[in-house]
Each structure stands twice: as C-alpha cells, then as structure tokens.
Amino acid sequence: MTPLLLFLRSREVPGGLLCAVPAMALFAWFGAVQADPRHAVTSAALALALGVAVLGYGLGGPDATLDATAAIRWAPRRALHLVSTAVLAGTVVTVVTTAPAGVVLRDAVGFTGLAALAATLFGRRLAWTLPVVTGCVSAGIPAVPEPFALHLLTWAGQPPDSVAALTTAVAFAVTGVAAYVIRGPRRIS
C-alpha cells in the first residue's frame, strides 16, 4: 500500500467519509427546501458542524504515541488533512444548500479550526466537541447584532456580510490549525 493510503486508513478516513458526506448533504438539503433564507444558513452551519465533527475523529491515529515517535514529518500531513477536511465539507454543503458560498466557506474554515483545536486540547476522540457545541449554539440562538458577545457566540449563523463572524471564524481557524500542526492531537494515556 502507498503511504497515503496507509495514512488514510490509520485515520479511519474512509469510514468517516461514508458517514459525513451523506449527513452533511441531508442537513444542508433540509435548509435548502425552506422558503426562509435564514434556515438555509442555519442548516448549512449545522451540516458543516456535523461533517467536520465526524471527520475530526480522523485527526489522530489509534496510537498517539506511535504518531509522536514516527520518523516522518507530521506537520505537512496534518496541514493537508485539515485543508482537505475544510474543502470537502465546504464543497459538499455548497453543492446542496442555497446558503451563500461565502457563509459556507467561512463556516467550513471556522469549524475545521475548532475541530483541530479540540483534537489538540482533548484528543482525537473529543475533536467533535467544539464544532458541535458551536454549531448547536449558532442554530439555537437567533443571529442578532446586539449584544456583541452574543453576536460572536453565534458567528456560524450570522449573515454573509458580518465582519465579526468572519474574524471569529478566521481566528478559530488560525489558532486551531497552528496548534494542531505544531503539537498534533493530545496523547491520552
């Protein structure tokens, strides 16, 4: 087997794809069939949170100690894995939803950063926590501009012209990607 196939198998990516892609498509489709465009944005955010959460399980291998001691450079592989996750999730949801592509891209990048941050802080088994909690909060609380703290908390459901939502998503992405690429998933003993 090639090194790429071995890497994908060790991260359980094929199984994650079989679950994540149909789930994202279904959630995004639920919002696309609604008349209100806000439902499309909310459904797209939930679809992305769910898909990135499922794919986030693959951000570490079954043996974190082996990953840490291997004689290969992990940083490029980790970065490529995160980029692939964001691109896949964004593409699937963009194809199905009627939400603006800018919102989908913003949310895909932000949720991927959150999954990477969660994998770094809590380990690969809990990489789903931050994207799911953020997605549910954004879906459960209406997107309002005031108070500002609530506006930041519901960044994933904000309209496409929200600078604060874009800044929050980019901050999560940069922080999560940097932490994950440099440190990798947390080793749970």
N, C-alpha and C positions, 0 to 999 in steps of 0.2 A: 504494500500500500504506500501511497505517496505521503509525505509529511503533512500535506494539507488535509487529506482525508483522515489521517490519524488524529490530527488536531481537532477536526470537526466531530469525529466520533467520541473523543475523550471529553468533549464539552457537551455531548448529547444534543448537538445542534439539529440533526435530522428529526428527532422526536419533537424537539421544540418547535420546529417549523411546521410539522404536521398538526400541532395544536394551535400555534399562534396565528398562522395565516388565516384559517377559516374563522377563528374567533374574532380577529380584527375586522375581517370583511363583514361578518354578520353584525357586529356592533355599529360599524360605520354605516351599514345599509339601513339600520333602524332609524338613524338620524336623517338619512337621505330621503326617506319616504315621507317625512313630516313636512308640513307646509311652512312652519316657522324656521327661519334660517338659524336661529339660536340653538335649536335642537340639533342641527347638523354639527355645529361647533362642539356642543357638549358630547354628542355621541362620538365624534372623531377623537376628542380628548380621552374619553373612556376606552375607545378601541386601541388607541396608542398606548395608554397606561397598561391595559391588559396584555397587549402583544409584547411590549418591552419587558413587562414583568415575567412573562413566560420565557422569553429569550434570555432574560437576565440570569436565569439559573445556569446557563452555559458560560457565565463569566469566570468560572473556575473549574478545575478538574476535580475528579473524585478524591485525589490525594494532593492536598495543598503543599505538603512538604516536598513531594516529588517535583511539583511545579517550581518551587522555590530553589531547588538544588540542581535542576537540569542545566546542562551546559549549553543552553541556547539563549539567544536574546529574546526575552519575553516582551519588551516594550513595543516593538513594531507589530507583533502578533496581537497584543492587547488593543493597540490603537486601531488596527484594521478590523478587529472583531467589533469594536464599538461603532466604528463608521458603518460597517455592514449592517449592524442591528438598526441604526437610525435610518439608513437608506431603505432597507427592506420594509420597516414599519411605515415610514412615510410614503413609500410607493404604494403599498397595499391599500392604505387608507385613502390616499389621494385618488386612486382609481375608482373607489367605491363611493366616496362621500361627495356631497355638494358643498362642503365647507371650503372656504378659500384655501388655496395651496399654501399661502404664507402662514396661516394658522397651523396647518398640518405640519409643515416643516419646523416651525417654532416649537410645537409641542413634541415632535419626534426627537429633536435635539435635546430639549429640556428633560424629557423622561429618560432618555438614554443616559444623560449625565447623572440623573438621580439614581438610576439602577447601578451605574458604575460606583457612585459614592456609597450606596448601600452595600454593595459587594465588598468594597474596601473597608467599611466600618464594621459590618456584621457578618460577612462571609457570603459565599455564593448561595447558600440555602435561603438566606433572607434578603437577597437582592431585589425581590419583588416588593418589599415593604414600602419604600419611599415612593415609587411610581404609583402604586395602587392607592395609598393614602392620599397623595396629592390629586390624583385623578378623581377619586370619590369626593373629596372636598370641593374641587372645582365643579363637579357635576351637581353636588347637593346644595351649594350656595350660589345664588344668582350673581352674575357678573355685574358688579356695580363699581362706579369710580370712587366712591367715598364710603367709608373711611379708607385711607391709603393702605393700611395694614391688611384690610380685607381684600383690597384690590390686588395686592401682592400675593396673598394666600390663594386666590382663585385665578392665578395667572394663566392656567391652561384653558380656561373657558372665556377669556377676555376676547374682545373683537380684534381683527387684524391690525388696526391702527394703534393699538395700545403699546406705547414705548416702554412702559413699566413692565408689561408682560414679556416683551422681547428681551429686555435687560435681565429680568429674573431667569428666563429660560437660558440665556447665554451664560449667566453666572453659574447656574447649576451644571451646565454642560462643561464649562471650563474647569470648574472645581472637581467635578466627578471624573472627568477624563484624565486630568492631571494626577489625581490621587490614585486612580486605578492603573494607569500606565506606569507610574513610578513604583507604587507599592504592590499592586496586584491584589487579589482577594485576600481577605483576612484568613489566617490559618486558625481553625478551631481545633483544639486538642481534645 
